Amino acid sequence: MASITSGSPQKSEHEIVQQSQALLEKAKQAAHVSNYSDAIGYCAQALVLTPNHVDTLYLMAVLKRNTGYFDEAEKLLEKLRVNESERVNVFFESGMVRLGLNRPNDAIPFFHRAVQLNPQHFDSQFQLAFSYLMVGQLGAALTHLTHARNINVKNIRVYQELGNVLSKLGRNEESNRNFQTAYSLNPKNVTTLLLWAEAEEFGNNIEHASFLINSAISLGSDNNAAKIVRGVIERRKGDYDSALASFHEVDLQKVAGPARSYYFSQLGMLLDRMGRYEEAMQAFDSFNKYQREELGLVYAEEKNKKLFQDLTEYFKRDRVDKLPRAQAANADEEQPIFIVGFPRSGTTMAEQIITSHKNIAAGDELHIIMFQLMDIHRLFPRDHAYPQCLDYLANESGLRDVMKMRQDFLSRERMAGLLEPGVNRFTDKTPLNEVHMGMIHLMFPEAPIIHLIRHPLDVVMSSYFNDVRHGDLFSTSLETTARHYGRAMDIVEQYKRELDLNYMSVRYEDIVEDIETNARKIIDFINEPWDPACLEFYKNKRRARTASYAQVTEKVYTRSVHRYKNYQKWLEPIIPVLEPYIERYGYTV
C-alpha cells in the first residue's frame, strides 16, 4: 500500500513505517527529558503516518495524561483497550487517568485488570493499593502493598505507604517498623518523615510527631508540606499561636494541587478553634473554591438527581415484597451492625461507643456496598441499572443471587481482617450507606441499622469545612451539600415507610447530653449485654479513620453542638432548603 501526499512523491509502506518509527523515537527521547510539548508534536506527526500504531498511541496517551489532558488520554486508551485487551500498561494507564481525575473508585477496576494480567507488575500493585487507600479500603490496600513489597523490597514508597496504612489500622508496632525501614533506605527522605509524623499525630503520639516534622523541616527550608503538618500538630497540642505562625511560614506560591486545598482546610480549622470565625470562613471558602475550580471536584448533580429519583420510584412495598431476603448461612456467620448517617453527624462517636464493647469489632468505613454497586452488572444483565436490576431477584434463582450478594459482602469484610477469635459482630459506618438501606435490607434483613441525626445546619456546615469525598463531591459548596442532605433524608423516610427495617435513630445532641442513657439504649437495641467500657469510648485503642479521629479520643464535650451559630450569617441562603428537616427532627434555628 502506498500513501500519496499532494505535491510529494509516493512513499512505500515500508518508508512510511520507518519515518513513523523515527518520529516515535524522537518522541521518546523528548519525553525522557520531560520535553512533553515536542514529544506530543512528534507523536502527532507519527500518527498521521500510522494512525493505529500501538506504541505511538500508548505514548501519546501517557503524554496527554502527564500534561493534564485526561479526556484526550482516555479516548486513546479506550481505542487501545479494544485492540490490546491483554496489554498491562494500557490498563495501568487507564487507572492513572482516573486517579488524575480524583476518581479512585473508577481507577480500581483498571488496576485490578492490570494485576490480573501480570501479578508481578509493581506499579499496578502499588497504585491499586493507593486507590484502595484513598477510598478507605485499608485491608485491600494492605494486601496489594504487601504484594508490591514482595516484588521490590528496596522501594521506599512501599514502606512509606505500609507505615501509613498500618497506622490507620492501629497496628502501631508494624507501622513504625515500616517507617524505620523507609528511613534506613534514605534518612534524608522528607516524605518518610512527613508521613511518619502524620501517623504519629493520628495515633496521638504528639511529641514524637513534633520531633519527626521538625526533622523534616530541617532538611529543607522550603518544605511547605512539612510546615503545614507542623501547624496541624501544634494545633493538636493547643499551641494555636505557634500553629498559626507555621501556616504563615508556608509559601503558597509553591503549593499546588491537593496540598494547597489541605492548607486552606487546616488553616480554617485552626482559625475556627481560635474563635476567628470571619477568617475561618474565608479559609474554608478558599478551600472549596480551589477544590471546585482548580481540582475539578464538582458535585455530580444530574447523576444524583436521577439516582434518588430511581430509588424513590423503586423501593415501594408492593414491589420489594416480591423480592427474597438473604439469611445467615450458619449460626457462626459474621453479623454486621450498620451505623448510618450523613457525614459529620456523629457516626464516628457512635461507632467508638459500640466497638468499645468486647463482643464487637470496628469495621469503620468499609465502602463494601459501594463496591458491590460498581460490580452489580456481574450478577445481573447489563440492560438494567441499579436499582431496577433488582427485579431479577424475583425469579427462581433470586434467593441464590441475594445470598451470593450477602456472601460477597462478608468475603470483602474478611479480607479487611476485622475479627479476632471469638468475635463475630462488626460495624460498618460508611457515610451515606443510608441511601442504600434498601439493598442492605435485602442482604441483611436482620441487621441493626443505627441512624445518627444531628442538627442539619451543623451537619451541612461541618461537611463544607471538611474534605468529604462521598456522595459525588457534594460538599464543595453549601448549596449542593444542603440539596444532597435533603435527598438523603427523604430516601431514609421512604425506606422507613416501605420496608420492615431493624432501625433505630438517635440524635447526636442527645448522646452528648446524656451519654449513659443513650449508650445503653444503643447496646440494648443491638441485643448485647451492657459493657461499662462503652462509657469510656475515648479509651478505645482503635483509631478512627475519619475527620473526627482527634475528637473521639476525648471525653464527651459540647463545643460542637450548635456550632453553626458562629457561621449563621453565611448559612442564611440554605436555611430555606433545610427548614423541613430542621423541623422534622425537632430542631430550631
C-alpha positions in Angstrom: 0.0 0.0 0.0 1.3 3.4 -0.9 0.5 6.9 0.5 0.2 10.0 -1.7 0.6 13.5 -0.3 -0.2 16.4 -2.6 2.9 17.8 -4.1 5.1 14.9 -2.7 6.3 11.8 -4.4 4.8 8.5 -3.4 6.3 6.6 -0.5 6.2 2.9 0.1 4.5 1.4 3.1 8.0 0.4 4.4 9.2 4.0 4.1 6.1 5.4 5.9 6.6 2.9 8.8 10.3 3.8 9.0 9.5 7.5 9.1 6.8 7.0 11.7 9.2 4.9 13.8 11.9 7.6 13.6 9.3 10.2 14.9 8.3 7.8 17.7 12.0 7.5 18.8 12.3 11.3 18.8 9.1 11.5 20.9 10.6 9.0 23.4 13.8 11.0 23.7 11.9 14.2 24.2 9.6 12.6 26.8 12.6 11.2 28.6 13.8 14.7 29.4 10.3 15.9 30.1 10.0 17.9 27.0 6.4 17.0 26.6 5.4 19.6 24.1 7.9 18.3 21.5 7.1 14.7 22.4 3.4 15.3 21.7 4.3 17.0 18.4 6.4 14.1 17.2 3.7 11.6 18.2 1.1 13.6 16.4 3.2 13.5 13.2 3.8 9.8 13.6 0.1 9.1 14.0 -0.7 11.0 10.7 1.5 8.4 9.0 0.4 5.3 11.0 -2.8 6.2 12.8 -3.2 2.8 14.6 0.4 2.2 15.7 0.0 0.8 19.2 3.2 2.1 20.7 2.6 5.6 19.4 -1.0 5.7 20.6 0.2 4.5 24.0 3.0 7.0 24.4 0.6 9.8 23.3 -1.9 8.7 26.0 0.8 8.8 28.6 1.9 12.3 27.4 -1.6 13.6 27.5 -2.1 12.3 31.0 1.1 13.8 32.2 0.1 17.2 30.8 -3.4 17.0 32.3 -5.4 16.3 29.2 -7.2 13.4 30.8 -10.2 13.2 28.4 -7.9 13.0 25.3 -5.8 10.4 27.1 -8.9 8.3 27.8 -10.0 8.4 24.2 -6.7 7.0 23.1 -6.7 4.3 25.8 -10.3 3.3 25.0 -9.2 2.6 21.5 -6.2 0.6 22.8 -8.3 -1.4 25.3 -10.4 -2.7 22.4 -7.4 -3.9 20.4 -4.9 -4.6 23.1 -7.0 -6.3 25.7 -4.0 -8.2 27.1 -1.6 -5.3 27.5 -0.9 -4.5 31.1 0.3 -0.9 30.6 -2.9 0.1 28.8 -5.0 -0.8 31.8 -2.4 0.7 34.2 -2.6 4.0 32.3 -6.4 3.8 32.3 -6.3 3.7 36.0 -3.8 6.5 36.3 -6.1 8.7 34.2 -8.9 8.2 36.7 -6.6 8.9 39.6 -5.6 12.1 37.8 -9.3 13.0 37.8 -9.6 12.2 41.5 -11.8 9.2 40.8 -10.1 6.3 42.7 -13.2 4.2 42.7 -13.2 4.2 38.9 -9.5 3.5 38.8 -9.7 0.3 40.9 -11.1 -2.0 38.2 -8.4 -1.0 35.7 -5.6 -1.6 38.1 -7.2 -4.9 39.1 -7.2 -5.9 35.4 -3.6 -5.0 35.1 -2.7 -7.0 38.2 -4.7 -10.0 36.8 -2.7 -9.8 33.6 0.6 -9.6 35.4 0.7 -10.0 39.2 4.4 -9.0 39.2 3.7 -5.6 37.7 4.9 -3.4 40.6 3.3 -0.1 39.6 -0.1 -1.7 39.1 0.1 -3.4 42.6 1.2 -0.1 44.2 -1.4 2.1 42.5 -4.2 -0.4 43.2 -3.2 -0.3 46.8 -3.1 3.5 46.8 -6.5 3.7 45.2 -7.9 1.4 47.9 -6.3 3.6 50.5 -8.0 6.7 49.0 -11.4 5.1 49.4 -10.8 3.7 52.8 -10.4 0.1 51.9 -7.4 -0.4 54.2 -7.4 -4.2 54.2 -7.3 -4.4 50.4 -4.7 -1.6 50.4 -2.5 -3.6 52.8 -2.8 -6.8 50.7 -1.6 -5.1 47.5 1.1 -3.1 49.2 2.4 -6.4 50.6 2.4 -7.8 47.1 4.3 -4.7 45.8 6.9 -5.0 48.6 7.5 -8.7 47.7 8.1 -7.6 44.1 10.5 -4.8 45.0 11.9 -5.0 48.5 14.0 -1.8 48.1 11.3 0.6 47.1 11.0 3.3 49.7 7.4 4.3 48.6 6.1 0.9 49.6 7.4 1.1 53.1 6.1 4.7 53.4 2.6 3.6 52.5 2.7 0.4 54.5 3.6 2.5 57.5 0.7 4.8 56.7 -1.9 2.1 56.2 -0.8 0.1 59.3 -1.0 3.2 61.3 -4.6 3.8 60.2 -5.3 0.1 61.1 -4.0 0.8 64.6 -1.1 -1.7 64.2 1.4 0.7 65.6 4.5 -1.5 66.0 4.3 -2.8 62.4 3.7 0.8 61.2 6.8 2.0 63.0 8.9 -0.9 61.6 8.0 0.0 58.1 8.7 3.7 58.6 12.1 2.7 60.1 12.8 0.6 57.1 11.9 3.5 54.8 14.2 5.8 56.9 17.1 3.3 56.7 16.8 3.3 52.9 17.1 7.1 52.8 17.4 9.1 56.1 17.0 12.3 54.2 13.7 11.5 52.5 11.3 14.2 53.6 8.2 12.2 52.6 9.1 9.4 55.1 9.4 11.9 57.9 6.3 13.7 56.8 4.1 10.5 56.6 5.6 9.2 59.9 4.8 12.4 61.6 1.2 12.3 60.3 0.9 8.7 61.5 2.2 9.7 65.0 -0.2 12.6 65.2 -3.0 10.4 64.1 -2.1 8.0 66.9 -1.9 10.8 69.5 1.9 10.5 69.8 2.1 14.2 69.5 5.7 14.7 70.9 7.2 12.2 68.6 5.2 13.7 65.7 6.7 17.1 66.5 10.2 15.7 66.6 9.7 14.0 63.2 8.2 17.0 61.5 10.9 19.3 62.8 13.5 16.9 61.4 11.7 17.0 58.0 11.7 20.8 58.0 15.4 20.9 58.9 16.2 19.0 55.7 14.9 21.9 53.6 13.8 25.5 54.4 11.2 25.5 51.6 9.5 22.3 52.7 6.0 23.8 52.7 4.2 20.5 53.1 6.1 19.8 56.4 5.2 23.3 57.7 1.5 22.6 57.1 1.7 19.4 59.0 3.7 21.1 61.8 0.8 23.6 62.0 -1.7 20.7 62.4 0.4 19.1 65.1 0.8 22.4 67.0 -2.9 22.9 66.8 -3.4 19.4 68.3 -1.0 20.4 71.2 -3.2 23.5 71.8 -0.4 25.9 70.8 -2.6 28.0 68.5 -0.2 30.9 68.1 2.7 28.7 67.0 0.4 26.8 64.7 -0.7 30.0 63.0 2.9 31.0 62.7 3.7 27.7 60.9 0.8 28.3 58.4 2.1 31.9 57.8 5.5 30.5 57.0 4.2 28.5 54.1 5.0 29.9 50.7 1.6 29.4 49.0 3.2 30.3 45.6 4.9 27.0 45.7 2.0 24.9 47.0 -0.5 23.5 44.4 -2.8 20.6 44.0 -4.3 18.7 46.9 -1.6 20.2 49.2 -3.0 23.7 48.6 -6.6 22.7 49.4 -5.4 20.9 52.5 -3.6 24.1 53.6 -6.8 26.1 53.5 -8.9 23.4 55.2 -6.4 23.0 58.1 -6.0 26.8 58.4 -9.7 27.1 58.6 -9.9 24.5 61.4 -7.2 26.4 63.3 -8.9 29.8 63.0 -12.2 28.2 64.0 -10.7 26.8 67.1 -9.2 30.3 67.8 -12.7 31.9 67.5 -11.7 33.9 64.5 -14.8 33.0 62.5 -14.6 35.6 59.7 -11.1 34.5 58.8 -12.0 30.8 59.2 -14.9 31.2 56.8 -12.6 32.9 54.3 -10.2 29.9 54.5 -13.0 27.4 54.1 -14.3 29.3 51.1 -10.8 29.3 49.6 -10.5 25.6 50.3 -13.8 24.7 48.5 -13.3 27.2 45.6 -9.9 25.6 44.9 -11.5 22.2 45.1 -14.1 23.2 42.5 -12.2 25.4 40.2 -8.6 24.0 40.2 -9.1 20.4 41.1 -12.4 19.9 39.3 -14.2 18.4 42.3 -17.7 19.4 41.4 -21.0 17.7 42.6 -22.5 15.3 40.1 -25.9 17.0 40.2 -27.7 15.2 37.4 -26.4 11.8 38.3 -27.6 12.1 41.9 -30.9 13.6 40.9 -31.6 10.6 38.8 -30.3 8.1 41.4 -32.6 9.4 44.1 -35.5 9.5 41.7 -34.9 5.9 40.7 -34.6 4.8 44.4 -37.8 6.6 45.3 -39.7 5.0 42.4 -38.3 1.5 43.0 -38.4 0.9 46.8 -42.2 0.7 47.3 -43.6 -2.1 49.5 -45.7 -3.8 46.8 -42.6 -4.1 44.6 -40.0 -5.0 47.2 -42.2 -7.6 48.9 -41.8 -9.8 45.8 -38.0 -10.0 46.4 -36.3 -12.6 48.5 -34.3 -11.8 51.6 -31.0 -13.4 52.4 -30.4 -15.3 55.6 -27.4 -16.4 57.6 -25.7 -19.5 56.2 -24.9 -20.8 59.7 -25.1 -19.8 63.3 -21.5 -18.6 63.4 -21.7 -16.3 60.4 -20.4 -12.8 60.9 -23.0 -10.2 61.7 -22.8 -6.6 60.6 -24.1 -3.6 62.5 -24.8 -0.7 60.2 -24.2 2.8 61.6 -25.5 5.2 59.1 -25.8 9.0 58.8 -24.8 12.0 56.8 -21.1 12.8 57.1 -20.3 14.8 60.2 -23.4 13.6 62.0 -21.7 11.7 64.9 -21.3 8.2 63.4 -17.7 8.0 64.4 -18.5 8.7 68.1 -21.4 6.2 67.9 -19.0 3.5 66.5 -16.4 4.2 69.2 -19.1 3.7 71.8 -20.4 0.4 70.2 -16.9 -1.0 69.5 -15.7 -0.4 73.0 -17.9 -3.4 73.7 -15.9 -6.6 74.0 -18.1 -8.5 71.6 -18.0 -6.1 68.6 -15.2 -5.3 66.2 -14.8 -1.9 64.4 -15.2 -2.0 60.7 -15.0 1.8 60.2 -15.8 2.9 56.7 -15.9 -0.4 54.7 -17.3 1.0 51.5 -18.4 -2.5 50.6 -21.9 -1.5 49.4 -20.3 1.0 47.1 -18.1 -1.7 45.5 -21.0 -4.1 45.2 -23.0 -1.5 43.3 -20.0 -0.9 41.0 -19.9 -4.7 40.3 -23.6 -5.4 40.2 -23.5 -5.9 36.4 -21.7 -9.1 37.1 -24.7 -10.5 38.8 -27.5 -9.1 36.7 -27.8 -8.3 32.9 -26.4 -5.0 31.8 -29.7 -3.8 30.3 -31.0 -2.6 33.7 -29.1 -0.3 36.0 -29.4 -0.3 39.8 -32.0 -0.4 41.4 -34.2 -1.6 38.6 -31.9 -4.6 38.1 -33.0 -6.0 41.5 -36.2 -7.1 39.7 -34.2 -10.1 38.6 -34.2 -11.3 42.2 -37.9 -12.1 41.8 -37.2 -15.1 39.5 -36.5 -18.6 40.6 -32.7 -18.0 41.1 -33.4 -14.8 43.2 -32.7 -16.3 46.6 -29.4 -17.8 45.4 -28.4 -14.4 44.0 -29.2 -12.4 47.1 -27.4 -15.0 49.2 -24.4 -14.5 46.8 -24.6 -10.8 47.4 -24.6 -11.4 51.2 -21.6 -13.7 51.0 -19.8 -11.3 48.7 -20.2 -8.6 51.4 -18.9 -10.9 54.1 -15.9 -12.1 52.0 -14.9 -8.5 51.4 -15.2 -7.9 55.2 -13.0 -10.9 55.9 -10.3 -9.5 53.5 -10.2 -6.4 55.8 -9.2 -8.7 58.7 -11.5 -7.1 61.3 -12.4 -10.0 63.5 -10.5 -11.7 66.3 -11.2 -15.2 67.6 -14.5 -15.3 69.5 -15.9 -12.1 67.9 -18.4 -12.3 65.0 -20.0 -8.9 65.1 -18.6 -5.9 63.4 -19.6 -2.3 62.5 -19.9 -0.6 59.1 -20.2 3.1 59.3 -19.6 4.1 55.7 -21.1 7.6 55.2 -24.3 7.7 53.2 -24.9 4.0 53.5 -28.4 5.1 54.5 -29.0 5.9 50.8 -28.8 2.2 50.1 -30.7 0.8 53.1 -33.0 -0.9 50.6 -30.1 -3.1 49.3 -28.8 -3.6 52.8 -32.2 -4.8 53.9 -32.3 -7.5 51.1 -28.9 -8.8 52.1 -29.1 -8.4 55.9 -32.8 -8.1 56.9 -32.0 -8.9 60.5 -29.0 -6.5 60.8 -29.4 -3.5 63.2 -29.3 -0.1 61.5 -28.5 2.8 63.8 -29.1 6.2 62.1 -27.3 9.2 63.6 -29.2 12.5 63.4 -27.6 15.9 64.1 -28.8 19.5 63.6 -29.0 19.9 59.8 -27.1 23.2 59.8 -24.3 21.7 61.9 -24.1 18.7 59.5 -24.1 20.8 56.3 -21.6 23.4 57.7 -19.2 20.7 59.0 -19.3 18.8 55.7 -18.4 22.0 53.9 -15.5 22.5 56.2 -14.1 19.0 55.6 -12.7 17.2 52.5 -15.7 14.9 52.1 -15.4 12.7 49.0 -18.5 10.6 49.5 -21.7 11.4 47.7 -20.1 12.5 44.4 -18.4 15.6 45.9 -21.5 17.3 47.2 -19.6 19.2 49.9 -17.6 21.7 47.8 -20.5 24.2 48.1 -23.0 24.9 50.8 -25.9 24.8 48.3 -25.0 21.3 46.9 -24.4 20.0 50.4 -27.9 21.1 51.5 -29.5 19.6 48.5 -27.7 16.3 48.9 -28.6 16.2 52.6 -32.3 16.7 51.7 -32.2 13.9 49.2 -30.6 11.5 51.6 -33.0 12.3 54.4 -36.0 11.9 52.1 -35.0 8.5 50.9 -34.5 7.4 54.5 -38.0 8.3 55.3 -39.2 6.3 52.4 -37.3 3.2 53.5 -38.8 3.6 57.0 -42.3 3.6 55.5 -41.9 0.9 52.9 -39.5 -1.6 54.4 -39.6 -3.5 57.7 -36.2 -2.3 58.9 -34.4 -3.2 62.1 -33.9 0.5 62.5 -33.2 3.0 65.4 -32.4 6.7 65.1 -30.5 8.6 67.8 -29.6 12.3 68.0 -26.0 13.3 68.3 -27.0 16.1 70.8 -28.9 13.5 73.0 -25.7 11.4 73.2 -23.6 14.4 74.2 -26.1 15.5 76.8 -26.6 12.1 78.4 -24.1 9.5 77.2 -25.0 6.7 79.5 -28.8 6.6 78.9 -28.3 6.7 75.1 -25.3 4.3 75.0 -27.4 1.8 77.0 -30.3 2.2 74.5 -28.0 1.6 71.6 -26.4 -1.5 73.2 -29.8 -2.9 74.1 -31.1 -2.3 70.6 -28.2 -4.4 69.1 -29.0 -7.1 71.6 -25.8 -7.2 73.6 -25.4 -7.1 77.4 -24.2 -3.8 78.8 -20.5 -3.3 78.9 -19.2 -0.3 81.1 -16.3 0.2 78.7 -18.8 1.8 76.3 -18.9 4.9 78.5 -15.1 5.3 78.2 -15.1 5.1 74.4 -12.3 7.7 74.3 -10.0 5.0 75.6 -10.8 2.7 72.7 -7.5 1.6 71.3 -8.8 1.5 67.7 -8.1 4.5 65.6 -11.0 6.2 63.9 -10.1 6.9 60.3 -12.3 9.9 59.7 -12.1 13.7 60.2 -13.3 13.0 63.7 -10.2 10.9 64.7 -8.9 13.5 67.2 -12.3 14.4 68.8 -13.2 10.7 69.6 -10.1 10.4 71.8 -11.5 13.0 74.1 -14.3 12.7 76.7 -17.7 13.9 75.6 -17.8 17.6 75.0 -20.4 20.0 73.8 -18.4 22.5 71.8 -19.7 21.0 68.5 -23.4 21.3 69.5 -25.0 24.2 67.6 -21.6 25.2 66.3 -23.4 26.6 63.2 -24.4 29.7 65.2 -20.8 31.0 64.7 -21.4 31.0 61.0 -25.1 31.6 60.7 -24.9 34.7 58.5 -23.2 32.6 55.8 -25.7 29.8 56.2 -28.8 32.0 55.7 -29.2 31.2 52.0 -29.5 27.5 52.6 -31.8 27.6 55.6 -35.0 27.5 53.5 -33.7 24.3 51.9 -33.1 22.7 55.3 -36.1 24.0 57.2 -38.3 20.9 56.5 -35.6 18.7 58.1 -34.8 21.1 60.9 -38.5 20.8 61.9 -38.8 17.1 61.1 -36.0 16.2 63.6 -37.2 18.6 66.3 -34.6 21.3 65.9 -34.9 25.1 65.6 -32.8 27.9 64.2 
